[in-house]
Amino acid sequence: LFRPIVDKAVVSTQSTGDSALETDRLWEDRDVRFDVPLSQMKMRPGERLIDHLDSIEDTKGNNGERGRLMVTNLRIIWHSKTLPRINLSVGFNSVININTRSAESKLRGSTEALYILTRCNNTRFEFIFTNLVPDTPRLFTSVLAVQRAYETTKMYRDLKLRGALIANKTLRLLPLEEVYDKVNGVWNLSSDQGNLGTFYITNVRLVWHAEINETFNVSIPYIQMRAVKIRDSKFGTALVVESLKNAGGYVLGFRIDPVEKLNEVMKEIHSLYRVYSANPIFGVQYQVEDRLEPLDQLTIEYEEDDIEITDDNPSSDAFVAYYADSNKDSDSEPVFCEKLGLAIESIKEGFTLESLWEVTGI
């Protein structure tokens, strides 16, 4: 089995080569963020604008506010037209469910709306978007189609263990993927015996599989790599690939003989990582018929108001309106809390008394 960490007996902490990769953590598709600065509304490398709609109401949190909704290959962005600093960024990876239901809009009355249920940092949020242009399904079709495209292309972005990666000793290529090198005789050092296998180095990821058992494999996208190092181990000099924490925090060791070949492989991975980082391939492909303007032309620049707002409570509660809680109409039964010596409303499952006092950055 692959292990989250490598045994110290297998790989020592002494590094014998270049290691760290300059990583820009991918958050756009994973986080739900509220009222972000303009810099976070701009597209990161590899992010593409797929569709935009100019008359969309955020019915849940800003009912009566006309805004613009943008759909990229990683997330949904909404901002108010009058106050662009009032905005949302909803990553597709956080989405649990998308459907359509009737909603009460201040601008359109009772009408069909798009409901999006998400989960981020163990908290569920619900978003309701209403298209203020009547008789057009574009809001529904664009978001649903891009979400489906995102869900079917996770191999581009997620570390995968024991997947259906190999067929007849050949890598199953993803669309847009190209193999740059195939390296035989690569030992995986996750066990005391080691497993002999093969590397596939592509423009998207690094893949290894065992020769004897093709289902014993790992796929590591460059976007999830934290470091590629050469270290000493009890098996000799080894190539160590570390994944980011959100990808499991794996540390995988590999041995390639001779050492000169090992150094070549590490340099090739570093080189392809740099090329990939300049223009990542996230795999989501969808195109609408209308020609779209660049995102920087669709996002309204705004100046800071020449006023000072004081608030005794510096924490933002912009996200409170979006909590998805079906039982909000009724309070929970009171229970006695020994820590406080008081009767309190029973705490929801998944929360603790301590967590309710913490300010969580979203």
C-alpha positions as CSV (number, residue, x, y, z in Angstrom):
1,L,0.0,0.0,0.0
2,F,1.1,3.6,-0.5
3,R,1.7,5.4,2.8
4,P,0.9,9.0,3.7
5,I,4.5,9.3,4.9
6,V,7.7,7.4,4.1
7,D,9.3,5.4,6.9
8,K,12.5,7.1,8.1
9,A,14.3,3.8,7.6
10,V,13.4,4.0,3.9
11,V,14.2,7.6,3.2
12,S,16.4,9.8,5.4
13,T,16.0,13.5,5.9
14,Q,19.3,14.3,4.2
15,S,18.6,15.9,0.8
16,T,21.1,15.5,-2.0
17,G,19.5,17.6,-4.7
18,D,17.2,20.4,-5.6
19,S,13.7,20.0,-4.2
20,A,11.1,22.6,-3.6
21,L,8.6,23.5,-6.2
22,E,7.1,27.0,-6.3
23,T,3.4,26.1,-5.6
24,D,0.5,28.4,-5.9
25,R,-2.2,26.5,-4.1
26,L,-5.3,25.9,-6.2
27,W,-8.2,27.3,-4.1
28,E,-10.5,28.6,-6.8
29,D,-12.3,25.3,-7.4
30,R,-12.3,24.1,-3.8
31,D,-13.3,27.1,-1.7
32,V,-16.4,29.1,-1.1
33,R,-15.5,32.8,-0.5
34,F,-17.5,35.9,0.1
35,D,-16.7,39.5,-0.7
36,V,-13.2,38.8,-2.0
37,P,-10.8,41.5,-3.3
38,L,-10.7,42.2,-7.0
39,S,-7.4,40.3,-7.3
40,Q,-9.2,37.0,-6.3
41,M,-11.9,37.6,-8.8
42,K,-9.4,37.6,-11.6
43,M,-8.6,34.3,-13.3
44,R,-5.5,32.3,-12.2
45,P,-3.3,30.7,-14.9
46,G,-5.2,28.0,-16.6
47,E,-8.6,29.3,-15.6
48,R,-10.9,30.1,-18.6
49,L,-14.1,32.1,-18.8
50,I,-16.8,29.9,-20.3
51,D,-20.0,31.9,-19.9
52,H,-21.3,35.1,-18.4
53,L,-24.8,36.5,-17.7
54,D,-25.4,40.1,-17.0
55,S,-28.8,40.1,-15.2
56,I,-28.5,37.6,-12.4
57,E,-29.9,38.1,-8.9
58,D,-28.3,36.5,-5.9
59,T,-31.7,35.8,-4.4
60,K,-30.5,34.1,-1.2
61,G,-28.1,36.7,0.1
62,N,-28.8,39.9,-2.0
63,N,-32.4,39.7,-3.0
64,G,-33.3,42.6,-5.2
65,E,-29.7,43.2,-6.3
66,R,-29.0,42.9,-10.0
67,G,-25.6,41.4,-10.7
68,R,-23.3,39.6,-13.1
69,L,-22.6,35.9,-13.0
70,M,-19.5,34.4,-14.6
71,V,-18.9,30.7,-15.1
72,T,-15.3,29.5,-15.5
73,N,-13.8,26.0,-15.7
74,L,-13.1,26.1,-11.9
75,R,-15.9,28.2,-10.3
76,I,-18.9,30.4,-10.3
77,I,-18.3,34.1,-9.7
78,W,-21.2,36.6,-8.9
79,H,-20.8,40.2,-8.1
80,S,-23.2,43.1,-7.7
81,K,-23.2,45.6,-10.5
82,T,-23.6,48.6,-8.3
83,L,-21.2,47.4,-5.6
84,P,-18.7,44.9,-7.1
85,R,-17.1,44.4,-3.7
86,I,-20.3,42.5,-2.8
87,N,-19.4,39.2,-4.5
88,L,-19.2,35.4,-4.3
89,S,-16.7,32.8,-5.5
90,V,-18.1,29.3,-5.5
91,G,-15.7,26.5,-6.5
92,F,-17.1,23.5,-8.4
93,N,-15.4,21.0,-6.1
94,S,-17.4,22.3,-3.2
95,V,-20.8,21.7,-5.0
96,I,-22.9,18.9,-3.5
97,N,-26.1,19.4,-5.6
98,I,-27.5,21.6,-8.3
99,N,-31.2,21.8,-9.1
100,T,-34.0,24.2,-10.1
101,R,-36.9,25.2,-7.9
102,S,-39.3,28.1,-7.5
103,A,-38.0,31.1,-5.6
104,E,-39.3,34.6,-4.5
105,S,-37.4,37.3,-6.2
106,K,-37.9,41.0,-5.4
107,L,-37.2,41.9,-9.0
108,R,-39.2,39.1,-10.7
109,G,-41.6,37.7,-8.1
110,S,-42.2,34.0,-8.0
111,T,-40.0,32.4,-10.7
112,E,-37.7,29.4,-11.5
113,A,-34.3,29.7,-9.9
114,L,-31.0,27.8,-9.7
115,Y,-30.3,26.3,-6.3
116,I,-26.7,25.3,-5.6
117,L,-25.9,23.4,-2.4
118,T,-22.2,23.4,-1.3
119,R,-19.9,22.3,1.5
120,C,-16.7,24.1,2.5
121,N,-14.8,23.7,5.8
122,N,-17.5,21.3,7.2
123,T,-20.2,24.0,6.7
124,R,-23.0,23.8,4.1
125,F,-24.0,26.9,2.1
126,E,-26.9,27.3,-0.2
127,F,-27.0,29.8,-3.1
128,I,-30.0,30.8,-5.2
129,F,-29.5,32.6,-8.5
130,T,-32.4,34.0,-10.5
131,N,-32.1,35.0,-14.2
132,L,-33.9,38.4,-14.5
133,V,-34.2,37.9,-18.3
134,P,-37.4,35.9,-18.8
135,D,-37.8,32.8,-21.0
136,T,-34.1,31.9,-21.1
137,P,-32.7,28.6,-19.7
138,R,-29.0,29.7,-20.2
139,L,-28.3,30.1,-16.5
140,F,-29.3,26.5,-15.9
141,T,-27.7,24.9,-18.9
142,S,-24.3,26.6,-18.6
143,V,-23.8,25.9,-14.9
144,L,-25.1,22.3,-15.1
145,A,-23.0,21.5,-18.2
146,V,-19.8,22.9,-16.8
147,Q,-20.3,21.2,-13.4
148,R,-20.7,17.8,-15.2
149,A,-17.6,18.6,-17.3
150,Y,-15.7,19.4,-14.0
151,E,-16.8,16.2,-12.3
152,T,-15.7,14.0,-15.2
153,T,-12.2,15.5,-15.4
154,K,-10.9,15.1,-11.8
155,M,-7.9,13.0,-12.9
156,Y,-6.4,16.3,-14.2
157,R,-6.5,17.8,-10.7
158,D,-6.6,15.0,-8.1
159,L,-4.0,12.6,-6.8
160,K,-5.3,9.1,-7.5
161,L,-4.2,5.7,-5.9
162,R,-5.1,2.3,-7.5
163,G,-7.1,3.8,-10.3
164,A,-7.9,2.4,-13.8
165,L,-4.9,4.1,-15.2
166,I,-3.3,1.3,-17.2
167,A,-4.6,-0.9,-20.0
168,N,-2.4,-3.6,-21.6
169,K,0.7,-2.0,-20.0
170,T,-0.1,1.3,-21.6
171,L,-1.2,4.5,-19.9
172,R,-4.8,5.5,-20.5
173,L,-4.3,9.0,-21.8
174,L,-6.6,11.9,-20.9
175,P,-7.8,14.2,-23.5
176,L,-5.2,17.0,-24.0
177,E,-2.5,14.7,-22.4
178,E,0.8,13.8,-24.1
179,V,3.5,11.4,-22.8
180,Y,6.9,13.0,-22.8
181,D,8.9,10.1,-21.4
182,K,8.4,6.5,-20.3
183,V,11.0,5.2,-17.8
184,N,11.3,1.5,-17.1
185,G,13.0,-0.1,-14.1
186,V,11.5,2.3,-11.4
187,W,11.3,0.8,-7.9
188,N,8.6,2.1,-5.6
189,L,10.0,2.1,-2.0
190,S,6.7,2.0,-0.1
191,S,7.5,-1.5,1.3
192,D,10.7,-3.2,2.6
193,Q,10.9,-5.3,-0.6
194,G,10.1,-2.6,-3.1
195,N,8.0,-2.9,-6.2
196,L,9.5,-2.7,-9.7
197,G,7.4,-0.6,-12.1
198,T,7.3,2.1,-14.8
199,F,7.1,5.9,-14.8
200,Y,5.0,7.8,-17.3
201,I,5.9,11.5,-17.4
202,T,3.3,13.6,-19.2
203,N,2.4,17.2,-19.7
204,V,-0.2,16.9,-16.9
205,R,1.0,14.4,-14.3
206,L,3.5,11.8,-13.2
207,V,2.2,8.2,-13.2
208,W,3.8,5.0,-11.8
209,H,2.5,1.4,-11.9
210,A,3.9,-1.9,-10.8
211,E,5.0,-4.4,-13.5
212,I,3.4,-7.4,-11.8
213,N,0.1,-5.7,-10.8
214,E,-1.0,-2.8,-12.9
215,T,-3.7,-1.9,-10.4
216,F,-1.0,-1.0,-7.9
217,N,-0.4,2.5,-9.2
218,V,-0.4,6.2,-8.5
219,S,-1.3,9.3,-10.6
220,I,0.2,12.6,-9.3
221,P,-0.9,15.8,-11.2
222,Y,1.7,18.6,-11.2
223,I,-0.9,20.9,-9.6
224,Q,-0.8,18.6,-6.4
225,M,3.0,18.4,-6.1
226,R,4.7,20.1,-3.2
227,A,8.3,19.0,-3.8
228,V,10.4,16.7,-5.9
229,K,13.7,15.7,-4.1
230,I,16.6,13.4,-4.2
231,R,17.4,11.8,-0.9
232,D,19.5,9.0,0.6
233,S,17.6,5.9,1.7
234,K,18.5,2.4,2.8
235,F,17.9,1.3,-0.8
236,G,20.4,3.9,-2.1
237,T,19.7,7.3,-3.6
238,A,16.0,7.8,-4.1
239,L,13.6,10.3,-5.9
240,V,11.0,11.6,-3.4
241,V,7.8,13.2,-4.6
242,E,5.7,15.0,-1.9
243,S,2.1,15.9,-2.5
244,L,0.2,18.9,-1.0
245,K,-1.6,18.5,2.2
246,N,-5.0,18.7,0.6
247,A,-4.0,15.9,-1.7
248,G,-3.2,13.6,1.3
249,G,0.2,14.8,2.2
250,Y,1.8,11.7,0.6
251,V,5.6,11.3,0.4
252,L,6.5,8.7,-2.2
253,G,10.0,7.3,-2.7
254,F,11.3,5.8,-6.0
255,R,14.7,4.4,-7.0
256,I,16.1,4.6,-10.5
257,D,19.4,3.2,-11.6
258,P,21.9,4.5,-12.4
259,V,22.0,7.7,-10.4
260,E,22.7,9.7,-13.6
261,K,19.3,8.6,-14.9
262,L,17.7,9.5,-11.6
263,N,19.0,13.0,-11.9
264,E,17.8,13.3,-15.5
265,V,14.3,12.2,-14.5
266,M,14.2,14.8,-11.6
267,K,15.3,17.6,-14.0
268,E,12.6,16.5,-16.5
269,I,9.9,16.6,-13.9
270,H,11.0,20.0,-12.7
271,S,11.1,21.3,-16.3
272,L,7.6,20.0,-17.1
273,Y,6.3,21.4,-13.8
274,R,7.5,24.9,-14.7
275,V,5.9,24.6,-18.2
276,Y,2.6,23.3,-16.6
277,S,2.5,26.0,-13.9
278,A,2.7,28.8,-16.5
279,N,-0.5,27.5,-18.2
280,P,-2.1,24.6,-16.2
281,I,-4.4,22.1,-18.0
282,F,-7.5,21.5,-15.8
283,G,-9.3,19.4,-18.4
284,V,-12.7,21.2,-18.3
285,Q,-13.9,21.8,-21.8
286,Y,-17.2,23.4,-22.7
287,Q,-18.0,26.2,-25.1
288,V,-21.1,28.3,-25.6
289,E,-22.2,29.6,-28.9
290,D,-21.9,33.3,-28.2
291,R,-18.4,34.9,-28.3
292,L,-17.3,36.0,-24.8
293,E,-15.4,39.0,-23.7
294,P,-12.2,38.6,-21.5
295,L,-13.0,38.4,-17.8
296,D,-11.0,41.6,-17.0
297,Q,-13.4,43.5,-19.3
298,L,-16.4,42.0,-17.5
299,T,-15.2,42.7,-13.9
300,I,-16.0,46.2,-12.7
301,E,-13.1,48.1,-11.2
302,Y,-14.1,49.9,-8.0
303,E,-12.6,52.6,-5.9
304,E,-12.5,52.5,-2.1
305,D,-15.2,54.7,-0.5
306,D,-13.9,57.8,1.1
307,I,-15.4,57.0,4.4
308,E,-14.4,55.1,7.5
309,I,-16.6,52.4,8.9
310,T,-16.1,51.4,12.5
311,D,-17.4,48.1,13.9
312,D,-17.0,46.7,17.4
313,N,-17.1,43.2,15.8
314,P,-14.3,43.1,13.1
315,S,-15.3,39.6,11.9
316,S,-17.4,39.4,8.7
317,D,-20.7,37.7,8.7
318,A,-21.4,38.0,5.0
319,F,-21.8,34.2,4.7
320,V,-24.5,33.9,7.4
321,A,-27.3,34.5,4.9
322,Y,-26.1,31.5,2.9
323,Y,-26.2,28.8,5.6
324,A,-28.1,25.8,4.4
325,D,-30.1,24.8,7.5
326,S,-33.5,23.2,6.9
327,N,-34.4,23.3,10.6
328,K,-33.7,27.0,11.1
329,D,-37.4,27.8,11.7
330,S,-37.3,26.0,15.1
331,D,-34.8,26.0,17.9
332,S,-33.2,22.8,19.2
333,E,-34.1,21.4,22.6
334,P,-32.2,23.0,25.5
335,V,-29.5,21.0,27.3
336,F,-27.4,21.6,30.4
337,C,-23.8,22.5,29.6
338,E,-21.4,21.6,32.5
339,K,-18.6,23.7,31.1
340,L,-20.8,26.9,31.1
341,G,-23.1,25.9,34.0
342,L,-26.0,27.0,31.8
343,A,-28.8,25.6,29.7
344,I,-28.0,26.1,26.0
345,E,-29.5,25.1,22.7
346,S,-28.2,21.6,21.7
347,I,-25.2,21.9,19.4
348,K,-25.6,20.6,15.8
349,E,-23.8,17.4,14.8
350,G,-20.3,18.1,13.6
351,F,-19.8,21.2,15.8
352,T,-18.3,21.6,19.3
353,L,-18.7,24.2,21.9
354,E,-15.1,25.4,21.3
355,S,-15.6,25.7,17.5
356,L,-18.6,28.0,18.0
357,W,-16.2,30.6,19.6
358,E,-13.6,30.4,16.8
359,V,-13.5,32.7,13.8
360,T,-13.1,30.6,10.7
361,G,-11.7,32.1,7.6
362,I,-13.7,31.1,4.6
